[in-house]
Amino acid sequence: MAERFPIGKLPAAELERLLSRYARTTDPRVLVGPGIGRDAAAIAFGSTALVAKTDPITFATDRIGWYAVHINANDLAVMGAIPRWFLATVLLPDDGTTVELVECIFAGLSEACDELGITLCGGHTEITYGLTRPILVGQMLGEAAVDRLVTTSGARVGDAILLTKGIAIEATALIAREKAEDLRGRFPDELLQRCRDYLTDPGLSVVREARIAVETGGVHAMHDPTEGGLATGLREIGAAAGVGVLCEDDQIPVLPESAALCAVYGLDPLGTIASGALVLTVVPEAAPAMISRLAADGIPATRIGTIMPAEFGFKIRRAGTISDLPVFQRDEIGKVFEEE
């Protein structure tokens, strides 16, 4: 029987094999091409780089248009780019698509674009055979000065690893919104409302903190940990930069609502979809100033580890003991939806 992959991202080893075989980049204007842990592509237009990203929204149905804009914008922001133009491919189920559903999706696209100063400039919409839920594939374009591009491959040995806000923010909002009936009665209504509000508080967007980080200086790499959570995001940074990682478990912020919902479904927050957190590697002496600058803008940030030589590997220190950083072959959020 042919091997079947789990729900979520294609396993990194398989993707790396495919990219090395089929995605050779020969155009010298491609500054950043496809690769493990690379958030977006960058193409030179003189001293300006066009930065481009495509990413689908597949788990969420509630506010899917709003999600798509912010998730794609994050991947441009972590490269030091300003998101400017968005295109959306909206695929709708052949059973159950209503005027109200389509209106809601487009209203969400418009709302998020207005929030970030982005122009919705094109796309495609269709009713698609065989779908049971809407899928929205976003394409975000933006620009950055070539000499100010930030990439995951820039992480250097000795860098401090910082994390903003906390992990499993997106998972918390997603579970609370998509599993409302299942959760009703297990927790107070006030807690569940806070979880639903995680979309905006603490929020999925990392655009503002990425801009602050670039302006503050000392940043070598930034990354938006999404599917596979923080653990996968750290491994992606390591793979892109050819470095190792030492992560401090007791320094990783897990917000109480996130911990509560993850516990219900047996999810490890380290491997759970984590949009809303920004991972930065910065010059060690710049870390305190970076944390203070972000805090002044109401964005908590914590030092959670150190970039190590490649031969160190990917490790986590728990209660004084160093062990391998967990590997998640699929995002933990898949456990929530696997019986649907």
C-alpha positions, 0 to 999 in steps of 0.5 A: 500500500502506498504511503499516506501522509497525515493531515497538515504540512507535507513532512519536511524531509519529503518537501526538501526532496521534492524541492531539491529535485524540481524547484531549481532557481536559476533566475539571478533576480530571485533573492529568496526562493523555495526552501524549508523554513522560508516564509516568502519569496523575494524577487529583485526589482532594482533596489526594491524587492517584491516579496510574495507569499501564498498560504491557504486557510483550511481548518477555519471556517469562521472569519476565513477571509479575515484569517487569510489576509492576516496569516499571509501578511505575517509571512511578509512582515517577518521578512522585513517587507510591507504587505501591500496587495492581496489576491484571494482564491475562494473555493466554496462547497457545492452543498450549502454555499449561500449568499450570506456565506459569500458575503461574510467571506468578502466582508472579512477580506475587506475588514482585514485589508483595511486594518493593514492598509492592503489593497484587495486587487484580484483573485478567483471565486468558484463553487467546487465539487466535493468540498465540505467546507470553504477553502481560501488560498491567499496570495500576498505581495509586498515590498522591501528594500533589498538591503533590509530583507530579513530571512530565517537563514540569517540566524547566527550562532550565539543569537538570543531567541525571542518569542512574542506573546505566547504559543498556540494563540491561533489554536486557541481561537480556532478550537473555541470557534470551530468546537463551540458546541463541544466546549459549551458547559466544560468552561465558563462562557467568559473563558470561551469568549476570551478564547474566541477573542484571541483572534484580536487579543492577543491577536494573530497578526505579527505585522506590528512587532515585526516592524518594531523589531526591524526598526530597533535593530539587531535582528538576524532572523524572524519567523512566523511559526504556524503549522507544527507550532513553535517546535517546528518553527525552531527546526525550520529556522535551524534548517534554513540557517544551518544552525542548532537550537537550545530552547528553555522550556520554562521560559516559553509562555503558554497563556492559561486559556491556551493551556486549558483548551489544549488539555481538553484535546490532548494537544502539546502546545509546542506542536500546535498551530502558533500564528500570533507569536513571532520568533526572532533571533537577535544579537545577544546584547540587543535582546534586552533593548528589543524586549523593552521596545516591544513591551513599550508598545504593549507586546510582551516578549521573552527570551526562550533560548539560544542559537547553537552550532549545527552539531548541537542539534535541536534541544530543549532544557526541561527541569535542568535536563537537556533532551531532543526538541520534539518532532511533530509529523503533523500539527497537533490541531489535527487531533481536533478535526480528525473525526469530522 
